[in-house]
Amino acid sequence: MYISANRIKEYREAHNPGVCPILARPMTKTVVDHDHKTGEIRGVIDFNANNLLGVIERKFFSYCSGDAKDLPNVLRNIADFLERPRSGHLHPVGLNQLIAQFKRHNKEEQEKLMGQFYFSDENEINSCTNVQQRVKLYRTLLKTFYETKTVKHRVGVQCSKDTIQ
């Protein structure tokens, strides 16, 4: 059945699932998604999910020269890849990204982040008088953390790499 442009709002309201089937959260702005290859409506999803899906499909079809029937399997492979155990190795770009995140915190948060390492020296942390010194120390702490693979938190609880912000 063809849904005319003047009936799309009615369709969207009648088929709104309430929770986005892609993002699994309540929808804030709904859209009627359609397959760009066939033109058929796939369903009502959140606007942000629609943007994400559009980016994924454009990249898949243009960069990967993919066949539409293969996209679901590629997405499953991506999920499997993302769920693999972590390597425990810090990438140089990853280090820079962690440093950039660190810089966005205020001084108190930066000191708290540095204090999570059991081998950090509270006097050394407190002696940092500016953000450049704190960044330099944080970089050193992160590298040391990854060189030792696992560290203990100050209070004796194991601290995994998942807790590093």
Backbone as ProteinMPNN parsed JSONL, in Angstrom:
{"seq_chain_A": "MYISANRIKEYREAHNPGVCPILARPMTKTVVDHDHKTGEIRGVIDFNANNLLGVIERKFFSYCSGDAKDLPNVLRNIADFLERPRSGHLHPVGLNQLIAQFKRHNKEEQEKLMGQFYFSDENEINSCTNVQQRVKLYRTLLKTFYETKTVKHRVGVQCSKDTIQ", "coords_chain_A": {"N_chain_A": [[0.842, -1.179, 0.0], [0.553, 2.184, -0.815], [1.655, 5.007, 0.95], [0.71, 8.2, 1.176], [2.318, 11.465, 1.208], [0.857, 13.312, 2.726], [-0.321, 11.645, 4.563], [1.592, 10.53, 6.101], [2.227, 11.398, 8.697], [0.013, 10.513, 10.135], [0.358, 7.747, 9.772], [2.8, 7.428, 11.133], [2.065, 8.078, 13.786], [0.146, 6.077, 14.273], [1.674, 3.779, 14.195], [3.637, 3.981, 16.085], [5.911, 2.579, 18.222], [6.596, 3.371, 20.76], [8.943, 2.717, 22.199], [12.129, 2.88, 20.872], [13.0, 0.586, 18.393], [15.639, 0.215, 17.665], [17.406, 1.765, 19.285], [16.45, 1.09, 21.754], [15.148, 2.674, 23.699], [12.909, 5.153, 25.1], [11.245, 7.042, 22.621], [12.019, 10.266, 21.391], [11.741, 11.962, 19.211], [10.011, 10.981, 16.506], [10.322, 9.141, 13.439], [9.353, 7.961, 10.206], [10.899, 5.337, 8.962], [12.517, 4.3, 5.956], [13.518, 1.95, 3.436], [16.17, 2.672, 1.42], [16.867, 1.443, -0.903], [14.644, -0.053, -1.802], [12.477, 1.546, -1.243], [10.482, 0.927, 0.505], [8.594, 1.152, 3.546], [10.097, 0.589, 6.673], [9.59, 0.874, 9.331], [8.65, 2.696, 12.349], [10.888, 4.721, 13.951], [13.282, 6.206, 16.274], [14.434, 9.527, 15.655], [17.237, 9.946, 15.959], [18.179, 7.313, 15.768], [17.452, 6.813, 13.169], [19.177, 8.556, 11.809], [21.657, 7.392, 12.509], [21.355, 4.835, 11.377], [21.158, 5.574, 8.693], [23.754, 6.614, 8.21], [25.3, 4.298, 8.624], [24.309, 2.612, 6.595], [24.92, 4.14, 4.265], [27.735, 4.214, 4.392], [28.303, 1.463, 4.274], [27.266, 0.706, 1.744], [28.61, 2.459, -0.017], [31.434, 2.553, 0.647], [32.093, -0.095, 1.247], [31.108, -1.498, -0.819], [28.877, -3.086, -0.571], [26.379, -5.702, -0.579], [22.933, -5.495, -0.201], [21.648, -7.65, 1.09], [23.654, -8.651, 2.673], [24.169, -6.86, 4.73], [22.805, -7.157, 7.349], [24.249, -9.395, 8.418], [26.838, -8.35, 8.48], [26.471, -6.346, 10.396], [25.887, -7.948, 12.622], [28.368, -9.187, 12.848], [29.886, -6.968, 13.515], [28.828, -6.4, 16.059], [29.614, -8.745, 17.409], [32.391, -8.415, 17.228], [32.769, -6.076, 18.753], [32.091, -7.044, 21.248], [34.079, -8.768, 21.958], [36.72, -9.989, 24.132], [38.737, -7.546, 25.791], [41.908, -6.244, 24.689], [43.863, -5.3, 26.39], [45.852, -3.601, 25.715], [46.988, -0.342, 25.156], [46.175, 1.95, 22.708], [47.975, 4.422, 20.82], [46.423, 6.591, 19.826], [44.169, 6.184, 21.336], [45.184, 6.781, 23.867], [45.609, 9.536, 23.543], [42.948, 10.323, 23.214], [41.884, 9.699, 25.733], [43.355, 11.512, 27.245], [42.402, 13.922, 26.19], [39.751, 13.786, 27.094], [40.249, 13.874, 29.814], [41.284, 16.464, 30.095], [38.984, 18.003, 29.847], [37.759, 17.885, 32.28], [37.261, 19.422, 35.514], [39.656, 20.716, 37.935], [39.38, 19.327, 40.392], [38.072, 16.947, 39.627], [39.998, 15.951, 37.898], [42.076, 15.441, 39.69], [40.849, 13.473, 41.207], [40.557, 11.445, 39.284], [43.266, 10.863, 38.816], [43.939, 9.932, 41.318], [42.853, 7.409, 41.461], [44.622, 5.432, 40.829], [46.518, 3.028, 42.432], [49.224, 3.235, 42.705], [49.729, 5.872, 42.477], [51.005, 8.961, 43.707], [49.905, 10.88, 46.261], [50.984, 13.307, 47.138], [52.443, 14.035, 44.9], [50.385, 14.403, 43.064], [48.989, 16.531, 44.267], [50.942, 18.467, 44.05], [50.876, 19.371, 41.492], [50.475, 22.262, 39.772], [49.159, 23.327, 37.641], [47.111, 22.73, 34.688], [48.649, 21.583, 32.645], [50.698, 20.248, 33.998], [49.166, 18.39, 35.418], [48.075, 16.927, 33.301], [50.394, 15.815, 32.177], [51.228, 14.164, 34.291], [48.981, 12.478, 34.49], [49.081, 11.203, 31.998], [51.442, 9.743, 32.339], [50.64, 8.084, 34.46], [48.574, 6.616, 33.231], [50.004, 5.236, 31.22], [51.711, 3.704, 32.84], [49.81, 2.192, 34.18], [48.754, 0.609, 32.059], [51.037, -0.735, 31.372], [51.409, -2.402, 33.534], [49.173, -3.94, 33.405], [47.088, -4.809, 35.327], [45.873, -3.168, 38.154], [45.69, -2.297, 41.649], [43.12, -0.642, 43.318], [43.216, 2.246, 45.456], [41.773, 1.646, 47.819], [41.998, -1.033, 47.948], [40.419, -2.539, 46.239], [40.031, -4.369, 43.242], [40.876, -2.739, 40.28], [39.711, -2.314, 37.136], [40.503, -1.905, 33.617], [38.199, -0.921, 32.556], [37.302, 0.99, 34.294], [38.785, 3.219, 33.896], [38.621, 6.508, 32.926]], "CA_chain_A": [[0.0, 0.0, 0.0], [1.272, 3.452, -0.89], [1.281, 5.998, 1.969], [0.984, 9.529, 0.621], [3.024, 12.389, 2.103], [-0.078, 13.941, 3.664], [-0.783, 10.642, 5.521], [2.753, 9.954, 6.791], [2.107, 11.712, 10.126], [-0.998, 9.578, 10.637], [1.007, 6.445, 9.815], [3.808, 7.479, 12.202], [1.355, 8.027, 15.073], [-0.54, 4.781, 14.408], [2.652, 2.689, 14.286], [4.683, 4.349, 17.045], [6.043, 1.534, 19.243], [6.891, 3.971, 22.067], [10.369, 2.498, 22.46], [12.813, 2.709, 19.589], [13.476, -0.79, 18.225], [17.081, 0.201, 17.452], [18.102, 2.311, 20.458], [15.852, 0.485, 22.949], [14.822, 3.704, 24.683], [11.737, 5.92, 24.656], [11.529, 7.92, 21.481], [11.768, 11.688, 21.608], [11.269, 12.469, 17.925], [9.819, 9.792, 15.685], [10.316, 9.249, 11.983], [9.012, 6.745, 9.478], [12.104, 4.922, 8.245], [12.281, 3.519, 4.74], [14.665, 1.343, 2.768], [16.523, 3.53, 0.282], [16.991, 0.605, -2.115], [13.323, -0.497, -2.279], [11.48, 2.582, -0.986], [9.461, 0.433, 1.429], [8.648, 1.532, 4.96], [10.584, -0.458, 7.567], [8.973, 1.063, 10.629], [8.79, 3.977, 13.034], [12.041, 4.692, 14.845], [13.721, 7.502, 16.767], [15.176, 10.352, 14.704], [18.672, 9.67, 16.084], [18.408, 5.972, 15.229], [17.333, 6.953, 11.723], [20.437, 9.144, 11.345], [22.691, 6.371, 12.661], [21.104, 3.813, 10.361], [21.507, 6.165, 7.399], [25.216, 6.663, 8.1], [25.781, 2.921, 8.479], [23.975, 2.11, 5.253], [25.694, 4.866, 3.248], [29.125, 3.733, 4.435], [28.339, 0.08, 3.823], [27.028, 0.596, 0.307], [29.579, 3.206, -0.823], [32.823, 2.183, 0.922], [32.292, -1.541, 1.303], [30.486, -2.073, -2.02], [28.11, -4.197, -0.03], [25.098, -6.162, -1.088], [21.947, -5.237, 0.842], [21.345, -8.867, 1.858], [24.774, -8.945, 3.572], [24.281, -5.879, 5.807], [22.507, -7.695, 8.686], [25.359, -10.224, 8.9], [27.949, -7.457, 8.799], [26.137, -5.715, 11.684], [26.088, -8.976, 13.661], [29.813, -9.336, 13.001], [30.349, -5.789, 14.249], [28.459, -6.611, 17.465], [30.52, -9.781, 17.935], [33.721, -7.816, 17.344], [32.749, -5.138, 19.881], [31.919, -7.789, 22.497], [35.259, -9.607, 22.232], [37.499, -9.546, 25.292], [39.662, -6.447, 25.518], [43.283, -6.672, 24.465], [44.741, -4.857, 27.467], [46.897, -2.755, 25.138], [46.498, 1.011, 24.909], [46.529, 2.508, 21.403], [48.434, 5.809, 20.971], [45.293, 7.497, 19.621], [43.33, 5.999, 22.522], [45.798, 7.57, 24.94], [45.307, 10.943, 23.282], [41.525, 10.537, 23.464], [41.713, 9.723, 27.185], [43.931, 12.771, 27.713], [41.452, 14.974, 25.804], [38.635, 13.695, 28.039], [40.789, 14.315, 31.102], [41.419, 17.928, 30.057], [37.663, 18.626, 29.954], [37.332, 17.863, 33.68], [37.833, 20.465, 36.368], [40.828, 20.295, 38.705], [39.01, 18.322, 41.401], [37.816, 15.683, 38.932], [41.285, 15.46, 37.406], [42.793, 14.871, 40.838], [40.156, 12.228, 41.555], [40.934, 10.445, 38.278], [44.652, 10.445, 39.052], [43.991, 9.247, 42.595], [42.339, 6.035, 41.369], [45.744, 4.52, 40.657], [47.095, 2.753, 43.752], [50.633, 3.598, 42.695], [49.886, 7.326, 42.372], [51.486, 9.621, 44.914], [49.012, 12.0, 46.553], [51.787, 14.534, 47.182], [52.773, 14.395, 43.516], [49.146, 14.921, 42.472], [48.722, 17.856, 44.85], [51.985, 19.42, 43.667], [50.605, 19.874, 40.143], [49.897, 23.597, 39.939], [48.379, 23.738, 36.47], [46.558, 21.621, 33.923], [49.714, 20.911, 31.889], [51.374, 19.312, 34.906], [48.242, 17.296, 35.701], [47.993, 16.114, 32.083], [51.643, 15.059, 32.07], [51.191, 13.117, 35.306], [47.933, 11.536, 34.119], [49.623, 10.426, 30.882], [52.398, 8.797, 32.928], [49.873, 7.11, 35.23], [47.894, 5.724, 32.294], [50.994, 4.346, 30.609], [52.133, 2.758, 33.88], [48.665, 1.298, 34.388], [48.688, -0.361, 30.976], [52.244, -1.564, 31.392], [51.255, -3.392, 34.599], [47.954, -4.671, 33.035], [46.057, -4.741, 36.355], [46.336, -2.459, 39.345], [44.742, -2.281, 42.754], [42.628, 0.669, 43.712], [43.723, 2.674, 46.765], [41.086, 0.998, 48.938], [42.231, -2.469, 47.885], [39.515, -3.193, 45.31], [40.617, -4.46, 41.921], [40.477, -1.683, 39.36], [39.924, -2.797, 35.784], [40.661, -0.844, 32.624], [36.873, -0.368, 32.307], [37.033, 2.122, 35.177], [39.582, 4.372, 33.474], [37.776, 7.442, 32.161]], "C_chain_A": [[0.892, 1.248, 0.0], [0.739, 4.383, 0.195], [1.664, 7.367, 1.412], [1.628, 10.424, 1.68], [2.082, 13.02, 3.117], [-0.644, 12.947, 4.68], [0.372, 10.052, 6.335], [2.699, 10.218, 8.294], [1.112, 10.746, 10.784], [-0.397, 8.174, 10.774], [1.993, 6.38, 10.989], [3.139, 7.358, 13.571], [0.696, 6.667, 15.306], [0.439, 3.628, 14.638], [3.802, 2.98, 15.248], [4.775, 3.276, 18.127], [6.343, 2.082, 20.64], [8.355, 3.877, 22.44], [11.031, 2.212, 21.12], [13.346, 1.278, 19.467], [14.983, -0.885, 17.989], [17.82, 0.647, 18.706], [17.592, 1.756, 21.78], [15.651, 1.505, 24.067], [13.609, 4.48, 24.185], [12.118, 6.921, 23.565], [11.158, 9.36, 21.804], [11.199, 12.337, 20.352], [11.197, 11.276, 16.982], [9.864, 10.124, 14.194], [9.877, 7.91, 11.405], [10.228, 6.422, 8.61], [11.715, 4.129, 7.017], [13.597, 3.03, 4.171], [14.968, 2.168, 1.515], [16.698, 2.743, -1.007], [15.621, 0.252, -2.69], [12.257, 0.569, -2.127], [10.427, 2.169, 0.025], [9.699, 0.907, 2.854], [9.129, 0.337, 5.763], [9.965, -0.338, 8.947], [9.189, 2.462, 11.162], [9.916, 3.832, 14.052], [12.365, 6.112, 15.307], [14.543, 8.214, 15.695], [16.675, 10.064, 14.747], [19.036, 8.291, 15.549], [18.359, 6.014, 13.703], [18.609, 7.553, 11.133], [21.568, 8.125, 11.399], [22.558, 5.305, 11.579], [21.483, 4.326, 8.97], [23.005, 6.219, 7.18], [25.781, 5.268, 7.863], [25.521, 2.415, 7.066], [24.774, 2.824, 4.161], [27.133, 4.375, 3.201], [29.229, 2.317, 3.88], [28.222, -0.012, 2.302], [28.083, 1.337, -0.513], [31.009, 2.735, -0.604], [33.07, 0.684, 0.825], [31.74, -2.247, 0.063], [29.63, -3.269, -1.641], [26.826, -4.486, -0.769], [24.105, -6.034, 0.066], [21.65, -6.474, 1.692], [22.444, -9.203, 2.865], [24.845, -8.009, 4.785], [23.899, -6.434, 7.177], [23.631, -8.564, 9.257], [26.568, -9.383, 9.256], [27.698, -6.777, 10.147], [26.283, -6.698, 12.838], [27.575, -9.189, 13.917], [30.408, -8.154, 13.77], [30.04, -5.963, 15.734], [29.37, -7.659, 18.103], [31.914, -9.216, 18.165], [33.795, -6.895, 18.559], [32.647, -5.845, 21.233], [33.08, -8.718, 22.811], [35.973, -9.105, 23.478], [38.484, -8.452, 24.878], [41.088, -6.966, 25.431], [44.197, -6.333, 25.637], [45.884, -3.99, 26.975], [46.301, -1.396, 24.795], [47.053, 1.539, 23.589], [46.987, 3.954, 21.596], [47.315, 6.84, 20.771], [44.341, 7.4, 20.81], [43.868, 6.777, 23.706], [45.47, 9.043, 24.758], [43.843, 11.27, 23.527], [41.24, 10.588, 24.968], [42.248, 11.026, 27.775], [42.98, 13.922, 27.387], [40.242, 14.98, 26.74], [39.055, 14.231, 29.404], [40.848, 15.836, 31.165], [40.079, 18.643, 30.236], [37.133, 18.657, 31.387], [37.931, 19.045, 34.433], [38.949, 19.863, 37.22], [40.49, 19.182, 39.696], [38.763, 16.962, 40.763], [39.114, 15.089, 38.395], [42.071, 14.8, 38.537], [42.166, 13.552, 41.269], [40.525, 11.11, 40.578], [42.358, 9.946, 38.501], [44.762, 9.632, 40.335], [43.495, 7.82, 42.559], [43.446, 5.002, 41.19], [46.412, 4.291, 42.01], [48.545, 3.193, 43.827], [50.848, 5.101, 42.562], [50.266, 7.89, 43.737], [50.632, 10.864, 45.15], [49.76, 13.33, 46.607], [52.132, 15.001, 45.773], [51.548, 14.983, 42.815], [48.887, 16.337, 42.964], [49.752, 18.905, 44.449], [51.793, 19.965, 42.255], [49.861, 21.2, 40.268], [49.086, 24.066, 38.74], [47.957, 22.504, 35.672], [47.646, 20.885, 33.138], [50.441, 19.887, 32.76], [50.472, 18.121, 35.23], [48.118, 16.363, 34.497], [49.237, 15.238, 31.947], [51.655, 13.898, 33.064], [50.158, 12.052, 34.94], [48.403, 10.632, 32.982], [50.574, 9.348, 31.418], [51.664, 7.701, 33.694], [49.159, 6.117, 34.308], [48.874, 4.735, 31.661], [51.459, 3.293, 31.608], [51.041, 1.726, 34.124], [48.626, 0.216, 33.315], [49.931, -1.233, 30.897], [52.133, -2.66, 32.446], [50.019, -4.257, 34.411], [46.828, -4.571, 34.057], [46.655, -4.039, 37.562], [45.288, -2.574, 40.431], [44.372, -0.841, 43.07], [43.149, 0.986, 45.112], [43.07, 1.933, 47.933], [41.175, -0.527, 48.858], [41.314, -3.222, 46.96], [40.185, -3.246, 43.948], [40.03, -3.37, 41.032], [40.75, -2.177, 37.963], [40.073, -1.615, 34.838], [39.311, -0.229, 32.278], [36.605, 0.871, 33.153], [37.829, 3.357, 34.793], [38.725, 5.248, 32.595], [38.64, 8.371, 31.359]], "O_chain_A": [[1.868, 1.325, 0.745], [-0.472, 4.537, 0.35], [2.846, 7.64, 1.204], [1.505, 10.181, 2.881], [2.476, 13.243, 4.262], [-1.38, 13.355, 5.579], [0.154, 9.172, 7.167], [3.084, 9.357, 9.084], [1.367, 10.231, 11.873], [-0.621, 7.495, 11.776], [2.016, 5.404, 11.739], [3.611, 6.606, 14.424], [0.696, 6.166, 16.43], [0.065, 2.608, 15.218], [4.825, 2.295, 15.221], [3.818, 3.078, 18.876], [6.344, 1.32, 21.608], [8.941, 4.838, 22.937], [10.545, 1.398, 20.335], [14.069, 0.812, 20.348], [15.549, -1.972, 18.104], [18.759, -0.019, 19.143], [18.234, 1.932, 22.816], [15.946, 1.235, 25.231], [13.311, 4.471, 22.991], [13.177, 7.548, 23.605], [10.121, 9.633, 22.408], [10.286, 13.161, 20.425], [12.211, 10.639, 16.697], [9.501, 11.217, 13.76], [10.015, 6.865, 12.041], [10.54, 7.135, 7.657], [10.732, 3.388, 7.018], [14.652, 3.623, 4.399], [14.104, 2.334, 0.654], [16.679, 3.324, -2.093], [15.438, 0.252, -3.907], [11.231, 0.514, -2.805], [9.562, 2.972, 0.373], [10.836, 1.043, 3.306], [8.651, -0.783, 5.578], [9.828, -1.334, 9.657], [9.823, 3.302, 10.522], [9.897, 2.94, 14.9], [11.805, 7.087, 14.807], [15.26, 7.575, 14.925], [17.316, 9.95, 13.703], [20.092, 8.122, 14.94], [19.133, 5.333, 13.03], [19.072, 7.115, 10.08], [22.346, 8.004, 10.454], [23.543, 4.924, 10.947], [22.062, 3.592, 8.169], [23.485, 5.908, 6.091], [26.64, 5.079, 7.001], [26.41, 1.857, 6.423], [25.254, 2.178, 3.23], [27.69, 4.147, 2.127], [30.137, 2.011, 3.107], [28.989, -0.725, 1.655], [28.423, 0.888, -1.608], [31.738, 2.533, -1.576], [34.129, 0.249, 0.375], [31.891, -3.46, -0.081], [29.654, -4.312, -2.294], [26.272, -3.644, -1.475], [24.411, -6.427, 1.192], [21.425, -6.351, 2.896], [22.205, -9.956, 3.809], [25.513, -8.332, 5.767], [24.643, -6.19, 8.127], [23.933, -8.479, 10.448], [27.255, -9.673, 10.236], [28.619, -6.647, 10.953], [26.749, -6.326, 13.915], [27.996, -9.353, 15.062], [31.322, -8.325, 14.577], [30.898, -5.702, 16.577], [29.844, -7.469, 19.223], [32.546, -9.505, 19.181], [34.771, -6.93, 19.309], [33.073, -5.299, 22.25], [33.062, -9.394, 23.84], [35.849, -7.936, 23.841], [38.991, -8.444, 23.756], [41.431, -7.991, 26.02], [45.202, -7.01, 25.852], [46.794, -3.674, 27.742], [45.223, -1.319, 24.206], [48.267, 1.567, 23.387], [46.444, 4.653, 22.452], [47.271, 7.849, 21.475], [43.774, 8.403, 21.242], [43.101, 7.368, 24.466], [45.096, 9.721, 25.715], [43.52, 12.363, 23.994], [40.451, 11.416, 25.425], [41.656, 11.579, 28.702], [42.774, 14.805, 28.219], [39.762, 16.043, 27.134], [38.302, 14.951, 30.06], [40.497, 16.428, 32.185], [40.044, 19.772, 30.727], [36.173, 19.368, 31.68], [38.963, 19.593, 34.046], [39.157, 18.65, 37.221], [41.233, 18.209, 39.82], [39.195, 15.939, 41.294], [39.31, 13.874, 38.43], [42.657, 13.732, 38.358], [42.874, 12.621, 41.652], [40.773, 9.975, 40.986], [42.627, 8.75, 38.39], [45.598, 8.732, 40.425], [43.689, 7.079, 43.522], [43.213, 3.809, 41.386], [46.827, 5.246, 42.666], [49.044, 3.495, 44.912], [51.986, 5.57, 42.536], [49.887, 7.353, 44.778], [50.633, 11.788, 44.337], [49.238, 14.358, 46.177], [52.118, 16.197, 45.481], [51.665, 15.948, 42.06], [48.599, 17.235, 42.173], [49.47, 20.102, 44.501], [52.47, 20.914, 41.861], [48.754, 21.253, 40.803], [48.403, 25.088, 38.811], [48.393, 21.386, 35.95], [47.563, 19.666, 32.986], [50.758, 18.789, 32.304], [50.939, 16.985, 35.309], [48.063, 15.144, 34.659], [49.133, 14.051, 31.636], [52.046, 12.783, 32.719], [50.428, 10.857, 35.065], [48.149, 9.427, 33.002], [50.514, 8.191, 31.001], [52.019, 6.527, 33.594], [49.145, 4.916, 34.577], [48.596, 3.539, 31.583], [51.587, 2.119, 31.259], [51.316, 0.534, 34.257], [48.483, -0.966, 33.629], [49.869, -2.358, 30.401], [52.702, -3.738, 32.274], [49.817, -5.21, 35.164], [45.697, -4.271, 33.675], [47.8, -4.287, 37.939], [44.134, -2.909, 40.163], [45.22, 0.051, 43.082], [43.485, 0.074, 45.868], [43.734, 1.625, 48.923], [40.505, -1.23, 49.614], [41.406, -4.448, 46.887], [40.835, -2.285, 43.536], [38.824, -3.123, 41.046], [41.903, -2.44, 37.62], [39.804, -0.471, 35.205], [39.27, 0.884, 31.754], [35.782, 1.709, 32.785], [37.57, 4.441, 35.317], [38.157, 4.772, 31.612], [38.125, 9.233, 30.646]]}, "name": "protein", "num_of_chains": 1, "seq": "MYISANRIKEYREAHNPGVCPILARPMTKTVVDHDHKTGEIRGVIDFNANNLLGVIERKFFSYCSGDAKDLPNVLRNIADFLERPRSGHLHPVGLNQLIAQFKRHNKEEQEKLMGQFYFSDENEINSCTNVQQRVKLYRTLLKTFYETKTVKHRVGVQCSKDTIQ"}
